[in-house]
Amino acid sequence: MTFRPALRPGAPLLRRDQASLQIGTSPGVVIADRPGLMALLRLADGTRDVERLQSYARANIPELDCEVAPLMHQLRALGVVFDSSHWSAPHRRGLDAEARHTDLAGGELARLTQRPLFRVAFHTDAATEPIAAAARTVLGSAGIRDLDSNDPDLLVIASCGEPARTVFERPQLAALDHLVVMIDEDRVRIGPLVRPGRTPCMSCYDLHRADWDHAWGALLPQLGRHTGILTPAALDAVTVHGAALEIAIEVLAHCDGGPTRTIGQFLAVGPGHSERSGWPLAFHHGCACDLLSAA
Ligand SMILES: [Zn+2]
């Protein structure tokens, strides 16, 4: 694939003084000016490869006194130009902004290739649907196309209050990865992200809980039955969106194969929109889930 020079993403091209140009302002990269350089950089919009840029420059920028290809490679090493051919590969269609972001940060672009193929589904109730809707918007912008899959790679199970434990039976048996989301009064608890047999599950949580809360066994069968008589949760709009963002981050991390904060952990958003807390969830020795991986 040929090098298609594009000026540093989101950075303006400026004249600093008679002898130098500046790209960006935070703090910006300063380069020595030379005849025709400003005009050449204006053409570096990522649509032309270096050969076309060279022939165009020969015809239209007579004052340019050097070869385009070595100059562009030099400017690329300085972070003044990037190679836009990396951003719009056929298998990454619709991911241009994600690719520019990853490239500018020096990240691995190959990690994005799973996104168009990754399938997500949400199981929600009326209270959690606004959180799921906001999370789907973020995920759609990030290149996840199938957000209502019948055969998901990841199922997000969201409820107001602890859900009936029967909802985890099918994904656990089917070895379907699932992320548990629960509105807990004035905050949103996210996690665990369960990879059945590989990471701690909600039964592990219940067994740990029963170890210190002897009534948990009596409360468990009642969970999920309250929906009709529950007072709506005390979440404000920014906490709803904060939770949706954290859910989207976890889904994308799982899709990209990156580290997540909810495998073997809970992450809580709220009550203030910027408040986050987390605590671990370990396997419980009495839970049969880790036998799946041992088998
Ligand atoms: Zn378990």
Boltz pocket constraint, residues with backbone or C-beta under 6 A from the ligand:
constraints:
  - pocket:
      binder: B
      contacts: [[A, 199], [A, 200], [A, 201], [A, 202], [A, 203], [A, 204], [A, 205], [A, 283], [A, 284], [A, 287], [A, 288], [A, 289], [A, 290]]
      max_distance: 6.0
